[in-house]
Amino acid sequence: MRGIASYAMLGRRQSIITVLLCGFFPLLYCISAGVVGLVSLRKGWREGLLILLWSMLPAGYFWAIGDASPMILMIGVALLSQVLRRSNAWHPVLTAAVVMGILVQLSLAWQTAYVEQLRAIINQALEIERNQGMTIEATADDAVTLLLRYYGLYHMVLVILCLLLARWWQALLYNPGGFGEEFRQLRLDPRFALLLVILMGAGLLSVPPLNQWLAILSVPPLISALALAHSVVALKKLGSHWLVLCYALVVLMAPALVILGLLDSLLDFRKRITV
């Protein structure tokens, strides 16, 4: 992975080659988005914009065949990388990511062709299952509703992961060890945390549309809790198996970690641990 970053940062031509080669392959376009983020972080918005425009060629191809994900990913990483570059802090990035996730979720109202394509694929799959003698009570509409409920969340998380990759690359090349230190200091702004508590409380009370955005609103405190775990492990010089356990809890007890992240923004557990 370091080799990709090193090659991309040799110059503009190398960056363009990397985003084009990786951008035309499913899943590898995440590396392309990482390069867009890396160039934006290191060289500023002008150079980042140029590389973003080149990344639009493969992203535009995928969009033309019905997949808007690469385009959303490239633009999202480019925008959030500028937030990170200007603020040099992650809590504004996570705030902007929530707004982006909600906007992407709302964009489904204009992606009627994509929704219909997904419905047709699921309908075909259900029909094949029924022809094989299986009894399936769910309809294609039910499946589409379930899948698209997390459309904004999926893209929000993917953008954050690609930006983390870009920041890790930047530290690896120009500031060894800096990424880990920066991530361990990640903590939500208390005012933003209070706003999240209010919005999530309304969502839990089934207030629309906040009840549909609960997963998106939960991402920043969840990431903050993971940063706290990394910080505690480093401060107490604990084994890496504690981090493995913490990441396992993301699957098993995500709400508990969300609450921990919100509490940390208000109580600053790191300061209490170091005292």
CORUR-V920903 format. One record per pair of residues at least 24 apart in sequence whose C-alpha atoms are under 8 Angstrom apart, sorted by the first residue. I is the first residue (numbers start at 1). J is the second residue. Records with the same first field share a line. If there is no record, write none. Layout:
I->J + J
//
This chain:
2->169 + 172 + 173
5->35 + 169 + 173
6->173
8->35
9->39
12->51
15->39 + 51
16->51 + 54 + 55
19->51 + 54 + 55
20->54 + 55 + 57 + 58
23->55 + 58 + 59 + 70
24->58 + 59
29->70
30->70 + 73 + 162
31->162
32->74
33->73 + 74 + 77 + 162 + 163
34->77 + 162 + 163 + 165 + 166
35->166
36->74 + 77 + 78
37->77 + 78 + 81 + 162 + 163 + 166 + 167
38->166 + 167 + 169 + 170
40->78 + 81 + 82
41->81 + 82 + 84 + 85 + 166 + 167 + 170
42->170
44->82 + 85
45->82
48->78
49->78
52->78
66->113 + 114 + 117
67->114
69->155
72->155
73->155 + 158 + 159
76->100 + 159
77->159 + 160 + 162 + 163
80->163
81->163
89->186
90->186 + 187
91->186 + 187 + 188 + 189
94->220
95->192 + 220
97->156 + 160
98->156 + 216 + 217 + 219 + 220
100->156
101->152 + 153 + 155 + 156 + 216
102->152 + 213 + 216
103->152
104->151 + 152 + 155
105->149 + 150 + 151 + 152 + 153
106->152
115->144
118->144
119->144
149->212
150->215
152->216
153->215 + 216
156->216
157->219
183->227
184->227 + 228 + 230 + 231
185->227 + 228 + 231
186->224 + 227 + 228
187->224 + 227 + 228 + 261 + 264 + 265
188->220 + 221 + 224 + 261 + 262 + 264 + 265
189->265
190->265 + 266
193->221 + 262 + 265 + 266
197->262
218->258
219->258
220->261
221->257 + 258 + 259 + 260 + 261 + 262
222->254 + 257 + 258 + 260 + 261
223->261
224->261
225->257 + 258 + 260 + 261 + 264
226->257 + 261
228->261 + 264 + 270
231->270
232->270 + 273
235->274
//
